[in-house]
Amino acid sequence: MPSRVSDAPSTGGVLRLSPRSAQLMHLAAQGLLRRAPRKARKADVASAIARMGMLQIDTINVVARSPYMTLFSRLGTYRNEWLDESLAEGLVAECWAHEACFVPVAQYRYHRDYRAGRAGHWAHKMAERTHAEARADMDALLERIREEGPLRAADFERDTPGTKGWWGWKPEKRWLEAWFALGRLMVARRERFQRVYDLAERVTGRWPEPPPPGALDEAAVRRYFIVESVRALGIAKARWIADYFRLRPRVTDEELEPLVAEGRLVEVSVDGWDAPAYAHRDHAALLAEAARNGLRATRTTLLSPFDPVVWDRARALDLFGFEYTIECYTPAAKRKYGYYALPILHRGRLVGRLDAKAHRQAELFQVLGIWLEEGVAVTPALVEGIAGAIDECAAWHGTPRVAIERSQPRELARLVGKAVTA
């Protein structure tokens, strides 16, 4: 029987939501609706990753690196080493998912067995090309790790410089990354954010619950990722789903019909949307509350550019009307908002962006600029929210001094600076 939710507005048996309730449902599923009710604990790291389905990795560190920042947006102040410890203890794993990501260990087997589905991904294609060109060297590297145990790229000494491709990495780093993409090596732990590689079977063998050895059917893996994408997104159009786990081909409404019929997904109508929406059956209570306009957002925080809420730029525009481009890859003269502008989430709305840099030795959190979206009014609640988000983020970085240089509108910098100081 199709899954239904009672006691909520519906049309022809299909639940109906307002666009605002759809936004809040998405944020609720992502753990961004409200501040956490208590101080963060180590177990919350793995729980947050399980809730999102994955945590994207990026190395830019003008503020905290993206995986740490994404967790901060949900957990508030926590200890960064908890993520590193969770990896080393086998509570989360690293693999290619949306991009390079931390994933729940219970989900790893699906990523492991979806290799044909990911064959078109750039990392996999580059890994196969690298292996074809350097098979003997890569096999020798694998044998060294088999004999010596886990190794970092830094453990392979080389006097000659790296190549132009693969970010100028030396050959051994490229070979390590190729074996990682091909599944023969995994990341056993990180040391100062550097990957320590080991044989995949030895890494998974140390986990509290190692994955089963048998390969899953590719079609079943795709169905799993479709359902998990909808669960993580809270509410989704069919065209949003494939991007979450980088599925190919794109997901269609026709493909989702059997999942609705089985009761794994719930079809939803959102006022003004040009296509049906879908929710996961585990979110039935949340969906009913959203349909009654009962969800309330109170959290104000800064998001990483690689946060699931904004990493699909088309979805962020479709759902929130927020047009976002990360400009770290844009020449400085052409940047509009700055090198690493962080989206500002305020009470369930993406209201602007903030370009910041953490000067850790000087204990200074430098806000180079704050830009509000068109039509966002400068209210006391907004000023208080942004100031609180800056204070919280600066304190977590160990940079308690805050300097705000400019803003648009111009008076916002002064008002937020005054609130931060207060």
For each residue, the residues with C-beta under 8 A, 3 or more apart:
1: 263
2: 13 260 261 263 266 267
3: 260 263 264 265 266 281 284
4: 13 15 266
5: 8 15 266 284 287 288 291
6: 288
7: 288 292
8: 5 15 16 287 288 291 292
9: 15 16 291 292
10: 13 14 15 16 291
11: 14 16 269
12:
13: 2 4 10
14: 10 11 267 268 269 276
15: 4 5 8 9 10 266 267 268 269 287 291
16: 8 9 10 11 268 269 270 271 291
17: 21 22 25 235 268 269 270 271 277 287 290 291
18: 21 22 270 271 293
19: 22 23 270 271 272 273
20: 23 24 293 348
21: 17 18 24 25 290 291 293 295
22: 17 18 19 25 26 235 270 273 277 290 319
23: 19 20 26 27 319 320 348 349
24: 20 21 27 28 33 290 295 296 297 348
25: 17 21 22 28 29 234 235 279 283 286 287 290 295
26: 22 23 29 30 233 234 235 309 319
27: 23 24 30 32 33 234 297 309 345 348
28: 24 25 31 32 33 234 286 290 295
29: 25 26 51 231 232 233 234 235 283 286
30: 26 27 51 52 74 232 233 234 308 309
31: 28 48 51 52 74
32: 27 28 73 74 299 301 309 345
33: 24 27 28 295 296 297 298 299 348
34: 37 296 297 298 299
35: 76 298 299
36: 39 40 44 74 75 76
37: 34
38: 41
39: 36 76 77
40: 36 44 45 75 76 77 78
41: 38 44
42: 45 79 82 85 86
43: 46 47
44: 36 40 41 47 48 75 78
45: 40 42 48 49 71 75 78 82 83 86 91 92
46: 43 49 50 86 91 92 104
47: 43 44 50 51
48: 31 44 45 51 52 55 71 74 75
49: 45 46 52 53 54 55 71 92 102 103 104
50: 46 47 53 104 106 107
51: 29 30 31 47 48 232
52: 30 31 48 49 55 70 232 308
53: 49 50 97 103 104 107 228 229 231 232 244 245 308
54: 49 97 98 101 102 103 107 245 308
55: 48 49 52 67 70 71 92 101 102 103
56: 66 67 70 98 99 100 101 306 308 311
57: 65 66 67 94 99 100 101 102
58: 65 66 67 304 305 306
59: 65 193
60: 65 66 328 340
61: 64 65
62: 339 340 356 357 358
63: 69 340 342 356 357 358 393 397
64: 61 68 69 72 80 358 396 397
65: 57 58 59 60 61 68 69 193
66: 56 57 58 60 69 70 304 305 306 307
67: 55 56 57 58 70 71 83 102
68: 64 65 71 72 80 83
69: 63 64 65 66 72 73 302 303 304 307 342
70: 52 55 56 66 67 73 74 303 304 306 307 308
71: 45 48 49 55 67 68 74 75 78 83
72: 64 68 69 75 76 77 78 301 393 396
73: 32 69 70 301 302 303 304 307 345
74: 30 31 32 36 48 70 71
75: 36 40 44 45 48 71 72 78
76: 35 36 39 40 72 392 396
77: 39 40 72 392 395 396
78: 40 44 45 71 72 75 82 396
79: 42 82
80: 64 68 83 84
81: 84 85
82: 42 45 78 79 85 86
83: 45 67 68 71 80 86 87 92 102
84: 80 81 87 88 189 190
85: 42 81 82 88 89
86: 42 45 46 82 83 89 91 92
87: 83 84 91 92 93 94 102 187 189 190
88: 84 85 188 189 190
89: 85 86 208
90: 93 105 203 206 207 208
91: 45 46 86 87 105 208
92: 45 46 49 55 83 86 87 102 103 104 105
93: 87 90 102 103 104 105 108 186 187 203 204 207
94: 57 87 100 101 102 103 180 186 187 195
95: 100 101 103 108 111 112 186
96: 99 100 101 111 118 121 123 124 181
97: 53 54 100 101 103 111 245 246
98: 54 56 101 243 244 245 246 308 311
99: 56 57 96 246
100: 56 57 94 95 96 97 123
101: 54 55 56 57 94 95 96 97 98
102: 49 54 55 57 67 83 87 92 93 94
103: 49 53 54 55 92 93 94 95 97 107 108 111
104: 46 49 50 53 92 93 107 108
105: 90 91 92 93 108 207 208 209 211
106: 50 209
107: 50 53 54 103 104 110 111 228
108: 93 95 103 104 105 111 112 204 211
109: 112 113 211 212 216
110: 107 113 114 216 221 224 225
111: 95 96 97 103 107 108 114
112: 95 108 109 115 183 211
113: 109 110 215 216 218 221
114: 110 111 117 118 218 221 222 225
115: 112 118 119 124 183
116: 119 218
117: 114 218 221 222 247 248
118: 96 114 115 121 124 246
119: 115 116 124 125
120: 124 125 248
121: 96 118 124 125 246
122: 125 126
123: 96 100 126 127 177 181
124: 96 115 118 119 120 121 127 128 181 182
125: 119 120 121 122 128 129
126: 122 123 129 130 166 178 181
127: 123 124 130 131 177 178 179 180 181 182
128: 124 125 131 132 178 182
129: 125 126 132 133
130: 126 127 133 134 138 174 175 178
131: 127 128 134 135 138 178 182
132: 128 129 135
133: 129 130
134: 130 131 137 138 171 175
135: 131 132 138 139
136: 139 140
137: 134 140 141 171 175
138: 130 131 134 135 141 142 175 178 179
139: 135 136 142 143
140: 136 137 143 144
141: 137 138 144 145 156 172 175 176 179
142: 138 139 145 146 179 184 185 199
143: 139 140 146 147
144: 140 141 147 148 151
145: 141 142 148 149 150 151 185 197 198 199
146: 142 143 199
147: 143 144
148: 144 145 151
149: 145 198
150: 145 188 189 196 197 198
151: 144 145 148 155 156 196 197 198
152: 155 191 194 195 196 197
153: 156 169 170 172 173 176 194 195
154: 194
155: 151 152
156: 141 151 153 170 172 173
157:
158: 170 171 172
159:
160: 170
161: 168 170
162: 166 168 169 170 171 173
163: 166 168 169 170 171 174
164: 168
165: 168 174
166: 126 162 163 169 173 174 177
167:
168: 161 162 163 164 165
169: 153 162 163 166 173 174 177
170: 153 156 158 160 161 162 163 173 174
171: 134 137 158 162 163 174 175
172: 141 153 156 158 175 176
173: 153 156 162 166 169 170 176 177
174: 130 163 165 166 169 170 171 177 178
175: 130 134 137 138 141 171 172 178 179
176: 141 153 172 173 179 180 185 195 197
177: 123 127 166 169 173 174 180 181
178: 126 127 128 130 131 138 174 175 181 182
179: 127 138 141 142 175 176 182 183 184 185 197
180: 94 127 176 177 183 184 185 186 187 195 197
181: 96 123 124 126 127 177 178
182: 124 127 128 131 178 179
183: 112 115 179 180 186 200
184: 142 179 180 199 200
185: 142 145 176 179 180 197 198 199 200
186: 93 94 95 180 183 197 198 199 200 203 204
187: 87 93 94 180 190 195 196 197 198 203
188: 88 150 196 197 198 202 203 206
189: 84 87 88 150 196
190: 84 87 88 187 193 194 195 196
191: 152 194 196
192:
193: 59 65 190
194: 152 153 154 190 191
195: 94 152 153 176 180 187 190
196: 150 151 152 187 188 189 190 191
197: 145 150 151 152 176 179 180 185 186 187 188
198: 145 149 150 151 185 186 187 188 202 203
199: 142 145 146 184 185 186 202 203
200: 183 184 185 186 203 204
201: 204 205
202: 188 198 199 205 206
203: 90 93 186 187 188 198 199 200 206 207
204: 93 108 186 200 201 207 210 211
205: 201 202 210
206: 90 188 202 203
207: 90 93 105 203 204 210 211
208: 89 90 91 105
209: 105 106
210: 204 205 207
211: 105 108 109 112 204 207
212: 109
213:
214:
215: 113
216: 109 110 113 220 221
217: 220 221
218: 113 114 116 117 221 222
219: 222 223
220: 216 217 223 224
221: 110 113 114 117 216 217 218 224 225
222: 114 117 218 219 225 226 247
223: 219 220 226 227 259
224: 110 220 221 227 228
225: 110 114 221 222 228 229 244 245 247
226: 222 223 229 230 241 247 251 255 256 259
227: 223 224 230 231 259 264 265 280
228: 53 107 224 225 231 232 244 245
229: 53 225 226 232 233 236 240 241 242 244 245 247
230: 226 227 233 235 236 241 265 278 279 280
231: 29 53 227 228 234 280 282 283
232: 29 30 51 52 53 228 229 244 308
233: 26 29 30 229 230 236 240 241 244 308
234: 25 26 27 28 29 30 231 279 283 286
235: 17 22 25 26 29 230 268 270 277 278 279 287 290
236: 229 230 233 240 241 277 278 279
237: 240 241 273 275 276 277 278 318
238: 241 250 251 252 253 255 256 275 276 278
239: 242 250 251 275
240: 229 233 236 237 243 244 312 314 315 318
241: 226 229 230 233 236 237 238 244 247 251 278
242: 229 239 245 246 247 248 249 250 251
243: 98 240 246 312 315
244: 53 98 225 228 229 232 233 240 241 247 308 312
245: 53 54 97 98 225 228 229 242
246: 97 98 99 118 121 242 243
247: 117 222 225 226 229 241 242 244 250 251
248: 117 120 242
249: 242
250: 238 239 242 247
251: 226 238 239 241 242 247 255 256
252: 238 255 256
253: 238 256 257 275 276
254: 257
255: 226 238 251 252 258 259
256: 226 238 251 252 253 259 260 265 278
257: 253 254 260 261
258: 255 261 262
259: 223 226 227 255 256 262 264 265
260: 2 3 256 257 263 264 265 266 267 278
261: 2 257 258
262: 258 259
263: 1 2 3 260 281
264: 3 227 259 260 280 281
265: 3 227 230 256 259 260 278 279 280 281
266: 2 3 4 5 15 260 278 279 280 281 283 284 287
267: 2 14 15 260 276 277 278
268: 14 15 16 17 235 276 277 278 279 287
269: 11 14 15 16 17 273 276 277
270: 16 17 18 19 22 235 273 277
271: 16 17 18 19
272: 19
273: 19 22 237 269 270 276 277
274:
275: 237 238 239 253
276: 14 237 238 253 267 268 269 273
277: 17 22 235 236 237 267 268 269 270 273
278: 230 235 236 237 238 241 256 260 265 266 267 268
279: 25 230 234 235 236 265 266 268 283 287
280: 227 230 231 264 265 266 283
281: 3 263 264 265 266 284
282: 231
283: 25 29 231 234 266 279 280 286 287
284: 3 5 266 281 287 288
285: 288 289
286: 25 28 29 234 283 289 290 295
287: 5 8 15 17 25 235 266 268 279 283 284 290 291
288: 5 6 7 8 284 285 291 292
289: 285 286 292 294 295
290: 17 21 22 24 25 28 235 286 287 293 294 295
291: 5 8 9 10 15 16 17 21 287 288
292: 7 8 9 288 289
293: 18 20 21 290
294: 289 290
295: 21 24 25 28 33 286 289 290
296: 24 33 34
297: 24 27 33 34 347 348 349
298: 33 34 35 347
299: 32 33 34 35 345 347 348
300: 344 345 346 347 385 386 388 389
301: 32 72 73 345 389 392 393
302: 69 73 342 343 344 345 354 356 389 390 393
303: 69 70 73 307 309 310 342 343 344 345
304: 58 66 69 70 73 307 342
305: 58 66 310 311 324 326 328 340 341 342 343
306: 56 58 66 70 311
307: 66 69 70 73 303 304 310 311 343
308: 30 52 53 54 56 70 98 232 233 244 311
309: 26 27 30 32 303 316 343 345 350
310: 303 305 307 313 316 322 324 343 350
311: 56 98 305 306 307 308
312: 240 243 244 315 316
313: 310 316 317 323 324 325
314: 240 317 318
315: 240 243 312 318 319
316: 309 310 312 313 319 320 322 323 324 350
317: 313 314 320 321 322 323 324
318: 237 240 314 315
319: 22 23 26 315 316
320: 23 316 317 349 350
321: 317
322: 310 316 317 343 350 373
323: 313 316 317
324: 305 310 313 316 317 343 350 353
325: 313 330
326: 305 329 340 341
327: 330 334 335 336 337 338 339 340 341
328: 60 305 339 340
329: 326
330: 325 327 334 335
331: 334 335
332: 335 339
333:
334: 327 330 331
335: 327 330 331 332 338 339
336: 327
337: 327 341 353 355 369 371
338: 327 335 341 355 368 369
339: 62 327 328 332 335 355
340: 60 62 63 305 326 327 328 355 356 357
341: 305 326 327 337 338 353 354 355 369 371
342: 63 69 302 303 304 305 353 354 355 356
343: 302 303 305 307 309 310 322 324 350 352 353
344: 300 302 303 350 351 352 353 354 370 386 389
345: 27 32 73 299 300 301 302 303 309 348 349 350 351
346: 300 349 351 382 385 386 389
347: 297 298 299 300 381 385
348: 20 23 24 27 33 297 299 345
349: 23 297 320 345 346 376
350: 309 310 316 320 322 324 343 344 345 373
351: 344 345 346 372 373 376 382
352: 343 344 370 371 372 373 376
353: 324 337 341 342 343 344 370 371
354: 302 341 342 344 367 369 370 371 386 390
355: 337 338 339 340 341 342 367 368 369 370
356: 62 63 302 340 342 365 366 367 368 390 393
357: 62 63 340 365 366 368
358: 62 63 64 364 365 366 394 397 399
359: 362 363 364 365 366 399
360: 363 397 398 399
361:
362: 359 399 401
363: 359 360 398 399 400 401
364: 358 359 399 401 402 403
365: 356 357 358 359 390 393 394 397 399 400 401 402 403
366: 356 357 358 359 403 405
367: 354 355 356 370 390 402 403 404 405 413
368: 338 355 356 357 405 406
369: 337 338 341 354 355 405 406 407 408
370: 344 352 353 354 355 367 386 404 406 407 408 412 413 416
371: 337 341 352 353 354 407 408
372: 351 352 376 378 407 408 409 412
373: 322 350 351 352 376
374:
375:
376: 349 351 352 372 373 382
377: 382
378: 372 382 383 409 411 412 415
379: 382 383
380: 383 384
381: 347 384 385
382: 346 351 376 377 378 379 385 386
383: 378 379 380 386 387 412 415 416 419
384: 380 381 387 388 419
385: 300 346 347 381 382 388 389
386: 300 344 346 354 370 382 383 389 390 412 416 419
387: 383 384 390 391 416 419 420
388: 300 384 385 391 392 419
389: 300 301 302 344 346 385 386 392 393
390: 302 354 356 365 367 386 387 393 394 402 404 416 420
391: 387 388 394 395 402 420
392: 76 77 301 388 389 395 396
393: 63 72 301 302 356 365 389 390 396 397
394: 358 365 390 391 397 399 400 401 402
395: 77 391 392 398 400
396: 64 72 76 77 78 392 393
397: 63 64 358 360 365 393 394
398: 360 363 395
399: 358 359 360 362 363 364 365 394 402
400: 363 365 394 395
401: 362 363 364 365 394
402: 364 365 367 390 391 394 399 417 420 421
403: 364 365 366 367
404: 367 370 390 407 413 416 417 420
405: 366 367 368 369 413
406: 368 369 370 410 413
407: 369 370 371 372 404 410 411 412 413 416
408: 369 370 371 372 412
409: 372 378 412
410: 406 407 413
411: 378 407 414 415
412: 370 372 378 383 386 407 408 409 415 416
413: 367 370 404 405 406 407 410 416 417
414: 411 417 418
415: 378 383 411 412 418 419
416: 370 383 386 387 390 404 407 412 413 419 420
417: 402 404 413 414 420 421
418: 414 415 421 422
419: 383 384 386 387 388 415 416 422
420: 387 390 391 402 404 416 417
421: 402 417 418
422: 418 419
